[in-house]
Every structure is written in structure tokens, then in C-alpha cells.
Amino acid sequence: MIDRQAGLFAGGESLVDVFAFGAEFVEKVVELTEARFEVLQLEKESSQLLVTGVRGVRDGKRPGDCLSE
């Protein structure tokens, strides 16, 4: 296995094990990236709703009226 404290491979580490560890690491990075993207999408949607509401109030409409346009 991998000696994580020393950051080195312990004796007998096979290349297959190293690739498996690398694949798991990449999978975790992808999961974190996807989660960040979802947060950005939610922030964008909430900003759009806020702008829509402000425009509606500015134009003298009820806040829900702009959503159907």
C-alpha cells in the first residue's frame, strides 16, 4: 500500500495499485468540481430571480408577473 505519511510507496507496491489510487483521486476531483459547478448554477439562478423581481417592482408589476414573460 501507499505510505501516506512518508508520501512514498511501501515495498511491493504494484503499478496496478498506483493506477487505482490515481483513478480514485481523479474521481474525487471530478466530484468536487461537479459540486462547485452546481453551487455556481444555483447562485446564477438566484441572481436571475432577484434581477427579475427588481425589474418587476421598477416597472410597477407584481414580483411574480415577470417570471411568466
N, C-alpha and C positions, 0 to 999 in steps of 0.2 A: 504494500500500500504506500501511500504518499505520506512522508513525514512532514506534516503541515507546519510544525513548529520550526523546523530547520529549513523548510522550503525546498527540501531535496527528496529525491526518490530513494526509498529504502531498497536494500538489496533484493534482487529477484523481481523487480517491477517490470512487467511486460509492456510492450508498446501498445497492446490492445487496451490495457488498463489505463494507460496515459490518454489514449484517444477517447475512452469512455468518460474519463474525468473532464476532458476538454469539451466533449459534446454536452455534458451536463452543465458545465459553466456557460456555454453559449446559450443553452436553453433558458437558463436563469436570466441572462442578459436580455434575451428576447422578451421574456415575460415582464421584466421591469420596464422595457421600452414600450410594450403594448399598454401597460398600466398608465404610464406617463401620457401616452397619446390619448387614452380615454379621458384622463383628467383635463387635458387641453381641449378636447371636444366639448366637455361639459362646461368649461369656462367660456368657450366661444358661444355656446347656445345660451347660457345665462346672460352674457353680454348682449346678444342679439335681442333677447326678450326685454332687457332693460331699455335698450335704444328704442325698440318698438313702442314700449309703454310711454317713454318720454315724448316721442313724436306724436302719439295719440293725445296726450294731455296738451301738448303745444297746439295742436290743431283743433282742440275743443271736443275731441271724441272721448268716448269711454275707453279705458285701457284695453279691453277685450276686442274692440272693434277693429283694430289694426291687424290683429292676428289672422283674420279671415281674408285679408286683402292679398 
